[in-house]
Amino acid sequence: MKTKNFLLSAVFLLISYTVTAQTFVDNTCYKYFEITANLKKGDSLRKADWKLFLSDKAIKDYMDDQGVGEQYFESYRKSMEVVYMPKNDSILQKRLKDPEKYWLTYMINQYKINEDGMKEYLKNIDKDPKSYFDISYQFAYSALPKSAHKKLPDLKVAIIPIHNDAHAQKDMIIYTLLCAYKNDQNKMGALGGHELHHMLRPQPDFTPLPEDESVVLAMYRVLNEGSADMVDKKYMTETATKLLPSQRYFQEFFDEGKKILPALDALFQKDPLTWKDLKVRDFFKGTPYTGGHVPGTYMAHYIEKNGLKSELLKSLDDPFAFFLVYDKASRKDKSKPFRFSDVSIQNIKNLQIKYFKKAEKPS
């Protein structure tokens, strides 16, 4: 069927690039080190100075994506004073004994104890950004078809020294310094490869009908993160001791995926005419992860384990193919991972036929 570009909220899809130079931006990190140097001397962090620091575009874009507000930033500022000011050391030591309760303090302290290493890390990238980009591209290419082995000539990568995650949008990739530093210590370029994968992966070229929108978007999220997780999650296991415990995502995503798949299967089995009553979040009930890593990591693991990665790479523009290739893997794997019901698989095949000419008719 003739369709127009697939419209999805909260994901970046087709990106046009016009500038000719890839750039690496880390100026806010050096501003941060100036702030921490003053705090170590005993100076407090003035609200006006903190507000000015947070006004950087990359920081604003990243934190907007995190959905936090003024209360969070004020707690962050006060926690900075606890971590870095010598007079607050006794408070700091007490808080570090309970990192779950005082997560901000724990995270900021990681910036403090790793500051020298972080400075050296940034210095090395500033000295040779081309090598940094090249290795990230190679990791991205490991989970992309050859037709997608391209460069993004105006790619902008910003590293910001606040929080602990990564975010990609149409004009830049934004890493937090703690996330980038630890992940690149663990496997240089893998995190960058994951984010580049989102930008380079062939995209769906259809718009789902309103009655299919929620189910298709849910499947797209799983494809979007599951296929990119083939790039880096295998390096984020419990044995990855250079990562913080909270950064070793593989096992948590894997276990959450195994837990959520039966509920997902139950929704796929429903009469397709009733899908219109579902919201995207309904497909991820029972897990705090709604972006697609769960169950994407679990499914991608078995696709790769059973030698079906190359088959998947031929259809990275097809959210239905991710589920159908996983179905093959689950039937092949002797450890008996979760299998979707025949009804669910048939409903997924019918969706594929509906939106893709290349799909085979159901038997």
Secondary structure, DSSP 8 states (H G I E B T S, - for coil): --------TTS-----------EEE-HHHHHHHHHHHHHHTT----HHHHHHHHTSHHHHHHHHHHT--HHHHHHHHHHHHHHH-GGGHHHHHHHHT-TTTTHHHHHHHHHHHTHHHHHHHHHHHHH-HHHHHHHHHHHHHTTS-GGG----TT-EEEEESSSS-EEEETTEEEEEHHHHHHHHHHSTTHHHHHHHHHHHS--------GGGHHHHHHHHHHHHHHHHHHHHGGG-STT-TTS-GGG-HHHHHHHHHHHHHHHHHHHHHS-GGGGGG--GGGGGTT-S--SSHHHHHHHHHHHHHTT-HHHHHTTTT-HHHHHHHHHHHHHH-TT------HHHHHHHHHHHHHH-TTS----
